[in-house]
Amino acid sequence: MTPRPGKWKAVIDPARVPGGTTGFTYTEVMTHPAYGTATVDTTPTVRATGARWTERATVHTAGAVPTGRELVLVVDVVDRRSERDETAHPLAAFGGAPYRPVPVVTAVVPISAKSAGGHP
């Protein structure tokens, strides 16, 4: 698939590139409430550094997925304490779009329409 014309950004984590040049796979993810919502089924909990855990989420699909697209769940893990500290005492101020919150990790999880309560 060819990206639509317009302003785009590719983010490459230099710590994961051993050196020289590298390639990447282009994946277009469109988010909009018209496609549905997700709710985390547990309460936010403080986690130790390096902790691993599993969360359950309920996905509610809404409307039809555009032709040729796949329904996915986009999940951001955010350190709320660090975000509160940064908001209270910002290290930098940037014009334009807000740069906070910054996710610790983002996961994109494919969801079949059938498992999300939609129509196959």
N, C-alpha and C positions, 0 to 999 in steps of 0.2 A: 504494500500500500504506500502511496506517495503522500507525504505530508501536504496539507493544505497550505497555500501561500499565506504568509503572515509572520508575526514575530514568534520565534520558538527558542527554547533553551535546552541544551543538553548538559546534564550534570554528570561529571565523571569524577569519582573519588580517586585522587592521585595515589593514595595509600594502597590501592588495590591494583595499580598498574606497575609492573616490575621495572619498567623503563622503556624508552623509545616510544614507539607509536602503539596504538591499540584501536581496535574496532569496537562497535557497540551495536546492539539491536534496537531499532526504533520501535517503540510501542506507544501508540496514541491512547491515552485514557481520558475519556470525557466524563466529568462529574456534573450532576445536576439533580436537584430534588425530584424532578419529573420522572426519574428512573427508579426512585425508591429511597428507602432509608434503612439504617441499621441501628440497633440499640444494643449496647453491651449489657449483658444480663447480671453482672456483678458490680459491686461498689468499688470505686477507686481505692487502691491499697498501696501503701508505701512498700517499695521493693528494695532489697539489698542490691548493691552494685554487683553486676554479673548474674543476677537471679534469672531464672527461667520459669515461665508459667504459661498456663493455657487459659484463655478467656472464652466464654460462650457468648455468642451474639445472635440476635434475632434479626433476620433480614426480611423486609417488607418490600416486594417489588410493586411498582406502580407504572401503568402505561406499558407501551410496547417498546422493546429494545429496537433501535434503528437497524434496518436491514444490513446484514454483513457485519454486525457488531456482536460482541460477547458480553454478557453481564458479569461484572466483577465487583468485589467488595474491596474498597480502598481503606486501609486501616493505618492510622498514625498513632504511635506511642509518643506521648509528650510528658516531659518532666515538669509537672505543674509548679513545684516549689522553685525550680530554677527560672521558670517563666515569670512567676510573681516577683522574684528578686530582680530579674532583668527589667521588668516593667517599672519597678520602683526606682532603680538606679541604672538606667541604660548605659551600656558601654559605647554605643554608637547610635546616631540618628541618621536614617536614610530617607530621602524623598521618594515619592511614588508609592507602590504597593506595600502594605505592611509586611515586615519580615519576621514577625512573631505570630504564633508560636513556631518554634523550630522542632520538628519531630526528631526523636532519638532514632527511630526507625520507621519506615513505611513499608507496608506489605500490600501487594495486589493479589487477591485470591479469586480465581475463576469460580463462578457460581452457575450451576445449571438452572435453567428456568424452573425445572421440575422440583429441585431441592429448595428453591427460594419461594415456593408457593405460587409460582407463576404458571403459565401454560407452556407445555413442551413445544 
